[in-house]
């Protein structure tokens, strides 16, 4: 306890503390920990600590009385019928993390890894896992000291939980494998020496409690949710800019119109666009704009109306005891079940990638209108800023539109649901699995691609607003102010835009523009 307290008090001034005590955390709490905007603390409340001690003590008594607990006195999975000799029970957790060291693919990033650690810790502090205070303190210290297990992304079928990726967390707590420390991959042993940490001897149930759960898919899903919410709001901002630059009809977003179709998220999206377009001079309007402008609230609204129930699914999973078996410290019951199954997260992420890919498609279609001289209401072809003889050798944003179309196509291709591809594994013990981790990873990739489309759209709408304003057309103040604040200079002569696009991606992922409102 003393070491933990010192670590917490050495945090940067005024950094918020998120306490792990068995009470509910939000998606925003996980994201704050993942982004190092908050720091964790394990509760010192006596009642919480006593509950954790009772669960660990019950496991110890059961062993002393030669009782049977799956994964403690038996083999794992299909090997449940294999009795483990009492003198070897304490080696079983080591065997579990060792033979699951088969992960492949690139490792999760730092933010994802922190989210994974937070999700696992939140499950264990529910008090149904029979783990010790020492294990919870060690997990907390990994987050405090930013000692991040190097976790390969590939190898989980999402039931029996995220066994393979979480084995890397268990192994690191035992002082093995590798971690990311200050941006460099080093051996766990050297990182522990640098941070003054000690390796754990996992108690008989602790290896299973660490690994047999949904922390990987849940942690990644929390980050995906946050990024999706920001993209939804950004898509509305970009729609307002595109509509203004194209001389669109603002009545498409009218309040009375959307009262007639009362989807709350759709009404919210229309209100965002309407607010940006209303703060400025009246626009010359057509009777009807093309669907990618006129129906933008209907596309964005699907995201907005989907996010609240996805939040319910994800936060229920986050705040659950999701390993197996569970130990009730109050009644002494050992409950064998399947709470490691990630079906709710799989559904949430399969749904999320669908609605977000639709945002990519919406923004791609708006961008296509902006660059096409047949449809952009008098703007230059490809939004080229070159004039006079030099216009002949300049091609403006032609390649940018091609790139956005490629990113959109890839995002749309990845919307095939992962959860329907269940595979029978582990000698048909794990014969129906969730594939929730694959769904979460797919969702993250769709988000990355959609953010790339949004970055291209930001360049295009900034250019379109500049060109329209330069021709003497007065545009809404909110549109002009946002365009000027994007941080991209107008394209007067062709230039490579990769560096600026990458800078915009950093800004989008850091949520540089204050667009978000708290959602239910």
C-alpha positions in Angstrom: 0.0 0.0 0.0 2.8 2.5 0.8 4.4 2.1 -2.6 1.1 2.6 -4.4 0.3 5.7 -2.3 3.7 7.2 -3.2 3.2 6.5 -6.8 -0.2 8.2 -6.8 0.9 11.3 -4.9 3.8 11.8 -7.4 1.3 12.3 -10.3 1.3 15.7 -12.2 -0.6 18.4 -10.3 -4.4 18.4 -10.7 -4.5 15.2 -12.7 -7.8 13.5 -11.9 -7.8 10.2 -10.1 -10.1 7.4 -11.2 -10.6 5.0 -8.2 -11.1 1.3 -8.8 -13.4 0.1 -6.1 -16.0 -2.1 -7.7 -18.3 0.8 -8.7 -19.2 1.5 -12.3 -16.8 3.2 -14.7 -17.8 4.9 -17.9 -16.3 4.7 -21.4 -14.9 8.2 -20.8 -13.1 6.9 -17.7 -11.3 4.2 -19.7 -10.4 6.7 -22.4 -9.1 9.2 -19.9 -6.8 6.5 -18.5 -5.8 5.3 -21.9 -4.8 8.9 -23.0 -3.0 9.6 -19.6 -5.5 12.3 -18.8 -6.3 10.6 -15.5 -4.4 8.3 -13.2 -5.8 5.1 -11.5 -5.9 4.3 -7.8 -7.0 1.2 -6.1 -9.5 1.9 -3.4 -8.2 1.7 0.2 -11.8 1.5 1.6 -11.8 -1.3 4.2 -15.0 -2.9 3.0 -13.7 -3.1 -0.5 -10.4 -4.6 0.6 -12.1 -7.1 2.9 -14.3 -8.3 0.0 -11.2 -8.9 -2.1 -9.5 -10.7 0.8 -12.5 -13.0 1.4 -12.6 -14.1 -2.2 -8.9 -15.0 -2.2 -9.2 -16.7 1.2 -12.1 -18.8 0.0 -10.0 -20.2 -2.9 -7.2 -20.9 -0.4 -9.6 -22.8 1.9 -11.0 -24.8 -0.9 -7.6 -25.9 -1.9 -6.7 -26.8 1.7 -9.9 -28.8 1.9 -9.1 -30.6 -1.4 -12.1 -29.1 -3.1 -12.4 -28.9 -6.9 -12.4 -25.6 -8.8 -12.1 -25.5 -12.5 -8.7 -24.2 -13.7 -7.3 -24.4 -10.2 -7.3 -28.1 -9.4 -8.2 -29.2 -13.0 -6.8 -28.7 -16.4 -8.1 -26.0 -18.7 -10.9 -26.1 -21.3 -11.4 -29.6 -22.7 -8.9 -30.8 -20.2 -11.3 -30.1 -17.3 -11.4 -33.8 -16.5 -7.7 -33.9 -15.8 -7.0 -33.6 -12.1 -3.9 -31.6 -11.2 -1.8 -33.1 -8.4 -1.9 -30.9 -5.4 1.9 -30.4 -5.4 1.6 -28.9 -8.9 -1.4 -26.6 -8.5 0.8 -23.6 -7.9 2.5 -24.1 -11.2 -0.7 -24.2 -13.2 -1.1 -20.4 -13.7 2.5 -20.2 -15.0 1.7 -23.0 -17.5 -1.5 -21.2 -18.7 0.3 -17.9 -19.6 3.2 -19.8 -21.1 1.4 -22.0 -23.6 -0.8 -19.1 -24.7 2.3 -17.1 -25.8 1.4 -17.6 -29.4 0.1 -14.1 -30.4 1.0 -12.7 -33.8 0.4 -9.6 -35.7 1.4 -6.0 -34.7 1.2 -5.1 -31.0 -1.6 -2.9 -29.7 -0.7 0.7 -29.4 0.0 2.4 -26.0 -3.6 3.8 -25.7 -5.1 0.5 -26.5 -2.9 -1.3 -24.1 -3.8 1.1 -21.2 -7.5 0.6 -22.0 -7.0 -3.2 -21.9 -5.3 -3.0 -18.5 -8.0 -0.7 -17.2 -10.8 -3.0 -18.4 -9.2 -6.1 -16.8 -8.6 -4.3 -13.6 -12.3 -3.1 -13.5 -13.5 -6.7 -14.0 -11.3 -8.1 -11.2 -12.3 -5.4 -8.6 -15.9 -6.6 -8.8 -14.7 -9.1 -6.3 -15.9 -12.3 -8.0 -12.6 -13.5 -9.3 -10.8 -14.8 -6.1 -7.7 -12.7 -6.7 -5.4 -11.1 -4.1 -5.0 -7.4 -3.3 -1.4 -7.8 -4.4 -2.5 -8.7 -8.0 -4.8 -5.7 -8.1 -2.1 -3.4 -6.9 0.4 -4.8 -9.4 -2.1 -4.2 -12.3 -2.7 -0.6 -11.0 1.1 0.0 -10.9 1.5 -1.0 -14.5 -0.9 1.8 -15.4 0.5 4.4 -13.0 4.1 3.8 -14.1 3.1 3.3 -17.7 4.8 -0.1 -18.0 2.8 -1.5 -20.9 2.9 -5.2 -21.9 3.6 -5.7 -25.6 0.4 -7.5 -26.6 0.1 -9.0 -30.1 -3.3 -8.2 -31.7 -4.0 -11.5 -33.3 -4.9 -14.8 -31.7 -8.2 -14.4 -29.8 -11.5 -15.9 -30.7 -13.3 -13.9 -28.0 -14.3 -17.0 -25.9 -12.9 -18.3 -23.7 -12.2 -14.6 -23.4 -9.1 -13.0 -24.8 -6.8 -15.8 -23.6 -3.8 -15.3 -25.9 -3.5 -11.5 -25.8 -4.2 -11.4 -22.0 -1.5 -14.0 -21.5 1.0 -11.3 -22.2 -0.4 -9.3 -19.3 -0.1 -12.3 -17.0 3.4 -13.0 -18.2 4.5 -9.5 -17.6 3.2 -9.5 -14.1 5.3 -12.5 -13.6 8.3 -10.6 -14.8 8.5 -12.2 -18.3 8.2 -11.2 -22.0 8.5 -7.5 -23.1 7.0 -4.1 -22.3 6.9 -0.7 -23.8 8.6 1.8 -21.5 9.0 5.4 -22.4 8.3 4.5 -26.0 10.9 1.8 -26.2 10.4 -2.0 -26.2 12.5 -3.5 -23.4 12.5 -6.7 -21.4 10.0 -6.8 -18.5 12.8 -7.5 -16.0 14.8 -4.4 -17.0 11.6 -2.3 -16.9 10.7 -3.6 -13.4 14.2 -2.7 -12.2 13.9 0.8 -13.7 10.5 1.4 -12.0 11.2 -0.5 -8.7 8.6 -3.1 -9.4 8.6 -6.8 -8.4 7.5 -9.8 -10.3 4.5 -11.8 -8.9 4.0 -15.4 -8.1 0.5 -15.9 -9.3 -1.8 -17.6 -6.9 -3.7 -20.7 -8.2 -6.7 -19.0 -9.7 -5.0 -15.7 -10.7 -3.7 -16.8 -14.1 -7.1 -17.8 -15.2 -8.7 -14.7 -13.7 -6.3 -12.4 -15.6 -6.7 -14.2 -18.9 -10.2 -15.6 -19.1 -12.2 -12.5 -19.8 -13.1 -9.8 -22.4 -10.7 -7.0 -21.4 -9.0 -6.7 -24.8 -12.1 -6.4 -26.9 -13.8 -4.2 -24.3 -10.8 -1.8 -23.8 -10.4 -1.4 -27.6 -14.2 -0.9 -28.0 -14.2 1.9 -25.5 -11.6 3.8 -27.5 -13.5 3.0 -30.7 -16.7 4.4 -29.2 -15.0 7.7 -28.3 -13.5 8.1 -31.8 -16.8 7.3 -33.5 -18.6 9.9 -31.4 -16.2 12.6 -32.5 -16.3 11.5 -36.1 -20.1 11.8 -36.1 -19.9 15.4 -34.9 -17.1 16.2 -37.3 -19.1 14.8 -40.2 -21.9 17.3 -39.4 -19.4 20.2 -39.3 -18.0 19.1 -42.7 -21.6 18.8 -44.1 -22.3 22.5 -43.1 -19.0 23.6 -44.8 -19.8 21.6 -48.0 -23.3 22.8 -48.1 -22.2 26.5 -47.8 -19.4 26.1 -50.4 -21.8 24.5 -52.8 -24.5 27.2 -52.3 -26.8 24.6 -50.8 -30.3 25.0 -49.5 -30.2 25.4 -45.7 -33.9 24.6 -45.5 -32.9 20.9 -45.9 -31.9 21.1 -42.2 -34.9 23.0 -40.9 -36.3 22.3 -37.4 -39.9 22.0 -38.5 -38.9 19.5 -41.2 -37.2 17.3 -38.7 -40.0 17.4 -36.2 -41.9 15.4 -38.8 -39.5 12.5 -38.5 -38.6 12.3 -34.8 -35.4 10.2 -34.6 -33.6 12.0 -31.9 -30.1 11.6 -33.3 -31.2 12.7 -36.7 -32.7 15.8 -35.2 -29.5 16.4 -33.3 -27.4 16.1 -36.5 -29.7 18.4 -38.4 -29.5 20.9 -35.6 -25.7 20.9 -35.7 -25.7 21.7 -39.4 -28.5 24.2 -39.1 -26.6 26.1 -36.4 -23.5 26.5 -38.5 -25.4 27.6 -41.5 -27.7 30.1 -39.7 -24.9 32.3 -38.4 -24.4 34.3 -41.6 -25.9 35.9 -44.6 -28.8 34.2 -46.5 -27.6 31.9 -49.2 -28.8 31.5 -52.8 -30.6 28.2 -52.8 -31.7 25.5 -55.1 -34.9 23.7 -54.5 -33.2 20.3 -53.7 -29.5 19.4 -53.2 -28.1 16.0 -53.9 -28.5 13.2 -51.3 -25.1 13.4 -49.8 -25.9 17.0 -48.7 -29.7 16.8 -48.2 -29.7 13.4 -46.5 -26.6 14.0 -44.4 -28.5 14.3 -41.1 -30.2 11.0 -41.9 -26.8 9.3 -42.3 -25.2 11.0 -39.3 -28.4 10.5 -37.3 -28.1 6.7 -37.6 -24.7 7.0 -35.8 -26.2 9.3 -33.2 -29.1 7.0 -32.5 -26.9 4.0 -32.4 -24.3 5.2 -29.9 -26.5 5.3 -26.8 -27.4 1.6 -26.9 -23.8 0.7 -27.8 -22.8 2.6 -24.7 -25.1 0.4 -22.6 -23.7 -2.8 -24.1 -20.1 -1.7 -23.6 -20.4 -0.2 -20.2 -22.3 -3.3 -18.9 -19.4 -5.4 -20.2 -16.8 -3.1 -18.8 -18.4 -3.2 -15.3 -19.0 -7.0 -15.2 -17.1 -9.9 -13.7 -16.3 -11.7 -17.0 -14.0 -14.6 -16.1 -14.8 -18.2 -15.2 -15.4 -19.6 -12.6 -16.7 -16.8 -10.4 -16.3 -17.0 -6.6 -18.9 -15.3 -4.4 -17.0 -14.1 -1.3 -20.3 -13.6 0.6 -21.8 -17.1 0.1 -18.8 -19.1 -0.7 -20.4 -20.4 -4.0 -18.2 -21.3 -7.0 -20.2 -20.5 -10.1 -19.1 -22.1 -13.4 -20.4 -20.4 -16.5 -19.5 -18.5 -19.7 -19.2 -14.9 -18.8 -16.0 -14.7 -20.8 -18.1 -14.8 -23.9 -17.8 -11.5 -25.8 -21.0 -11.5 -27.8 -22.3 -8.1 -26.8 -19.0 -6.4 -27.6 -18.9 -8.3 -30.9 -22.4 -7.0 -31.8 -21.5 -3.5 -30.7 -18.3 -3.4 -32.8 -19.9 -5.0 -35.9 -22.6 -2.4 -35.7 -20.2 0.5 -35.1 -18.0 -0.3 -38.1 -21.2 -0.4 -40.3 -22.4 3.1 -39.2 -19.0 4.6 -39.3 -18.2 3.2 -42.8 -21.4 5.0 -43.9 -19.9 8.2 -42.6 -16.9 7.6 -44.8 -19.1 7.0 -47.8 -21.1 10.2 -47.0 -17.9 12.3 -46.8 -16.4 10.8 -49.9 -19.6 11.6 -51.9 -19.6 15.2 -50.6 -15.9 15.6 -51.5 -16.7 14.2 -55.0 -19.3 16.9 -55.5 -16.8 19.6 -54.4 -14.1 18.7 -56.9 -16.4 18.0 -59.9 -16.9 21.2 -62.1 -20.2 19.7 -63.3 -21.7 19.8 -59.8 -19.8 22.3 -57.7 -21.7 25.4 -58.7 -18.9 27.3 -60.4 -15.9 26.3 -58.3 -12.8 25.4 -60.3 -12.3 21.8 -61.4 -10.6 19.8 -58.7 -10.7 23.0 -56.6 -7.5 24.1 -58.1 -6.3 27.5 -56.9 -4.1 28.2 -59.9 -5.0 30.8 -62.4 -3.9 32.1 -65.8 -1.5 30.0 -67.9 -0.3 28.0 -64.9 -3.8 26.6 -64.5 -3.0 24.2 -67.3 -0.3 22.4 -65.3 -2.0 22.3 -61.9 -4.5 19.5 -61.0 -5.6 20.7 -57.6 -7.2 18.0 -55.4 -7.6 15.3 -58.1 -5.4 12.8 -56.4 -6.9 13.6 -53.0 -10.3 12.6 -54.2 -8.9 9.4 -55.6 -7.3 8.6 -52.2 -10.4 9.3 -50.3 -12.4 7.0 -52.6 -9.8 4.3 -52.0 -10.0 4.7 -48.2 -13.8 4.6 -48.4 -13.8 1.4 -50.4 -11.5 -0.3 -47.9 -13.7 0.8 -45.0 -16.8 -0.4 -46.7 -15.2 -3.8 -47.5 -14.4 -4.3 -43.8 -18.1 -4.0 -42.7 -18.6 -7.8 -43.0 -19.6 -8.8 -39.5 -17.0 -10.7 -37.6 -19.4 -12.3 -35.2 -21.1 -14.6 -37.7 -17.8 -16.4 -38.4 -17.7 -18.4 -35.2 -15.2 -21.3 -35.3 -15.1 -24.4 -33.2 -11.8 -24.5 -31.3 -10.0 -26.3 -28.5 -11.2 -29.9 -29.2 -14.8 -28.6 -29.6 -14.9 -27.3 -26.1 -14.9 -23.7 -27.4 -17.3 -24.7 -30.1 -19.2 -21.4 -30.3 -17.1 -18.2 -30.0 -17.8 -14.5 -30.2 -14.9 -13.2 -32.3 -15.4 -10.0 -30.4 -11.8 -9.0 -30.5 -11.6 -9.4 -34.3 -14.8 -7.2 -34.5 -13.1 -4.6 -32.3 -9.9 -4.6 -34.4 -12.0 -4.3 -37.6 -13.9 -1.4 -36.1 -10.7 0.4 -35.3 -9.4 -0.1 -38.8 -12.7 1.3 -40.2 -12.3 4.3 -37.9 -8.8 4.9 -39.1 -9.9 4.8 -42.7 -12.9 7.1 -42.0 -10.6 9.5 -40.2 -8.4 9.6 -43.3 -11.5 10.4 -45.4 -12.4 13.2 -42.9 -8.9 14.6 -43.2 -9.2 14.7 -47.0 -12.6 16.4 -46.6 -11.1 19.0 -44.3 -8.6 19.9 -47.0 -11.2 20.0 -49.7 -13.8 22.1 -47.8 -11.1 24.5 -46.5 -10.1 25.0 -50.1 -13.7 25.3 -51.4 -14.6 27.9 -48.7 -11.4 29.9 -49.5 -12.2 29.9 -53.3 -15.8 30.8 -52.8 -14.9 33.6 -50.3 -12.2 34.9 -52.6 -14.8 35.3 -55.4 -16.8 37.7 -53.1 -19.4 35.3 -51.9 -20.4 35.8 -48.2 -20.5 32.5 -46.3 -21.8 31.8 -42.8 -19.4 33.0 -40.1 -19.2 29.6 -38.4 -18.1 28.0 -41.6 -15.5 30.6 -42.4 -14.1 30.6 -38.9 -13.8 26.8 -38.8 -12.2 26.6 -42.2 -9.6 29.2 -41.3 -8.8 27.4 -38.1 -8.1 24.0 -39.7 -4.4 24.9 -40.1 -4.1 24.1 -43.8 -3.0 26.8 -46.2 -5.0 27.2 -49.5 -3.6 25.2 -52.4 -2.6 27.9 -54.9 -0.1 25.6 -56.7 0.0 21.8 -56.6 1.9 20.5 -53.6 2.2 17.1 -51.8 -0.4 17.1 -49.1 0.7 13.9 -47.2 2.3 15.8 -44.3 -0.7 18.0 -43.9 -3.1 15.1 -44.0 -1.1 13.3 -41.3 -1.2 16.4 -39.2 -4.9 16.5 -39.6 -5.2 12.9 -38.5 -3.3 13.7 -35.4 -5.7 16.6 -34.7 -8.8 14.5 -35.3 -7.6 11.7 -33.0 -6.6 14.3 -30.4 -10.1 15.9 -30.8 -8.4 19.3 -31.3 -11.6 21.0 -32.3 -14.1 21.3 -29.4 -17.1 19.7 -31.1 -18.4 17.0 -28.7 -21.3 17.2 -26.3 -21.9 14.6 -23.7 -24.2 11.9 -24.9 -26.8 9.8 -22.9 
